[in-house]
């Protein structure tokens, strides 16, 4: 079968939706299917190319909002590329995320040419545009976009149950989930490579130091300063907090003057996996509109226990405290208390990482997601 993904952004951009598209496409190719990815043009990249067995079409686009909100240019080049895509007779289309202009373009195209298609959403909240006029306009636009997508007759799915619940905000009843996932074997190979970085040596801490890891953008919505503040107040003995990422809160974190907090900047992916594999706890106290953070799944694959907020996907990966801790509230005293408890309780660490790893292998692999997608695609042809 030929499966076509419409993804507003794609590699080399490395966001969550982009990685989801690439990894699921790669799994489908390995199963013998033809995969097309339709995305936005980027400066310096070919309009059409083959990569890892995936046919990539980059439609002419205006990169509005610093590239966050590309707009498809109508015209001869776009028409020609669309014609070439249609000539390959896609048997099933997956439109990634509900609010991008390319998603509206794709919905119209699929409706016009009677292509079986679903809309797969990845968020649990509105676009973060603030509470002012711009934010209100953005909210209005999202509701109008949702109305148009519904009129095109699409079925809606989410990458987690929380995403499906959020879709009800737009009067949409989601049909089901296509979870975020990982390739556990690839992660293990990189995390436990014979040449893996020894992070305790690199940080200059004692071999028995307990490591707490945060990975992500250093922005307020991700809860990174909340974590740094809570770690400072908890002052766990023989422990270090390692913050991997970059962003505007770096200086604020450094001003805590806590020598046990190590800001290591953005890491190459293998180095991050090696850090998770050597850590005692992964902590993401986010209140961002996460759909299903990949770092949860990577931590589980690296045998690292998880402490997080009740964000998208956390309840499905961590159904009880025997799998991981979901914070009942997001404030410094509660997070400090939970950090101290998790680091002191080695029996819980062992139970949690074992249970979560087993759950990951059962439900959150790309092989499992590809099988679900293919069954769904075939159901549209019955």
Protein Blocks (a to p, Z undefined) as FASTA:
>chain_A
ZZddddfbacfbfcfklmmmmmmmmmmmmnopacdddddddehiafbdceehiacddddd
ddehhhpaccddedjklmmmmmmmmmnopabdcdehjkbmklmmmmmmmmmnopacdddd
fbfbdcdebjblmlmmmmmmmmmmmmmmmmnopacddfbfklmmmmmmnopacfbdcddd
ddfklmmmmmmgfkbccfklmnopafklccdddeddddfklommmmmmmmmmnopghiac
ddedddjklmmmmmnopakbccebjadfklmmmmmmmpcbdcdfbfbdcfbdfklmmmmm
nopacdddddehklmmmmbfkloccdfbdcfklmmmmmmmmmmmmmlmmmmmmmmmmmmm
mmmcfklmmmmmmmmmmmmmZZ
